[in-house]
Amino acid sequence: MKVLFLVHNLGKTRHFEGVIQELTKRGHTLVITAAHKRNKPLKLGAFRNNPRVDVVSNPVRRVDEWEPFVRPLRQARDYTRFLDPSYAHADKLAARAKNYAPPGWTGRLARTGLSNGRRRLVKLALEMAETLVPSERYYELFIRSHAPDVVLVTPLIDFGSYQTDYVKSAHRLGIPVAFLPFSWDNLTNRGLVRIAPDRVLVWNEHQMREAVTYHDVPSNRVVVTGAPRFDDFFAMRPSTTRAEFCARAGLDPSQRFLLYLCSSHFVAPDEVGFVRRWAQAVRRDPSVGDCGILVRPHPANTEAWNGVDLRDIEKAAVWTEPLKVQADPALYDSLYHCAGTVGLNTSAMIEAGILGKPVFTIQTTEFEGGQEQTLHFHYLLARNGGHVEVAGNLEQHIDQLRESLAQPDAGVERCRRFIVSFVRPRGIDIPVAPIMVDEIERIARLHKPLGRSPLWHYPARQSLLAFLRRR
């Protein structure tokens, strides 16, 4: 079997390394394609010596008469999703989508005062426009040149994504195509799946519901596999003793320590100040104040911590060694040796759950745009079946820490239940990569006819194109 894997950015392969490895182990070949970066050769370090993996650049712009209009149409449609009542309080997500929307759209479609009837009309009009936009022959030629048995695509949901055209082209050529969501939050906080692929391989029932409800993917095209990105983390073991790790981190090994897991810039643009206030609150409480504090910056937001050492806070340190974004042994050791974890909203909370560690968060108005205004944050919370204890203020948070330190094993079973449902729904001891590859092999065997447009599409396309040119 030959697989064409469209990833846009080679960094997106990091969550699918186990899948790629399993595919080649079974004798399949892969062509991984990404957008060309000026003066930067495309290199896939993890598989550079694998003869079954090739890396090439792919076209990212149409060359037909639709090229000036397709991206703005998609960006407008992506923006309108945040006008839905289910996003009524997602101001930060809407503001980000607004930055990508074409000029004029945000004025005409103000979130306030827009009736549901008008919103649905605009939504249907933009959906119809996408349906009428034809497959790009240039992309078809690119796909044909590689003769794949199946096309995979990620992340697909970027605002105005050109990858939608590759889904259309795969349909046109009769080649099965599957969408692999890159992360746990992708289906709720960015753009849309504008043309449904033949299959969407999701982590869990939450994502299945999101694909159907928010992206109009037919439920029979959505398959729950689990999250392959955590397979390596499940297989890891501590690489240091507690004493060795504390020496590296600058902590006293004779004392318990709390691990603060930092978030992305979008979630917490000024997290340093918040962490200081949190650490000072911990120090003031006699029942938890003896704990060491280790702060781990987010791998994509390290600049905020440059030059920050927390020396003014007793027994507190910032992890300064280089950070990995995938299966980081230092992250594993940090979690393994800590007494509990704290954060705002980050994927590392899931990894803490894998190790059965108690996880805590504090909801604040300061960061509500990256917390309660996002849908995926609520999946983590204990009151919703998750594993994260949430507090409304620092005082309540300190009380929760005190109870957890007194009963360190109280939340282990809750963590296990969450991880099973969210990360490994087919069994906590069963790696996900082979499951996903099984599904990819099934998709490649789908009998799929060539895609043909209804006759009425042709005059409708010309009318739409004439309208867009006038506008």
Protein Blocks (a to p, Z undefined) as FASTA:
>chain_A
ZZdddehiaklmmmmmmmmmmmmmnopacdddddddehiacddfklmmgmkbccddddfb
dfbfklmmmmmmmmmmmmmmmmpfklmmmmmlmmmmmmmpcghjlmmmgfbhpafklmmm
mmmmmmmmmmmpccdfklmmmmmmnopabdcddehlaghiaklmmmmmmmmnopacdddd
fblklmmmmccdfbccfbdcdfblmlmmmmmmmnopafklpccebjfklmmmmmpccfbd
fklmmmmnopafkbccdddddddfklmmclmlmmmmmmmmmmmpmklmmpccdddddfkl
mmmmgoiaolmpghiacdfbdcdfehpfklmmmmmmmgbdcdfbdcklmmmmmnopacdd
dddfklmmmmmmpmklmmmpmklopabdcdfbfklmmmmmmmmmmmmmlmmmmmmmmmmm
mmmmnojklcfklmmmmmmmmmmmpccddddddfklmmmmmmmmmmmmmZZ
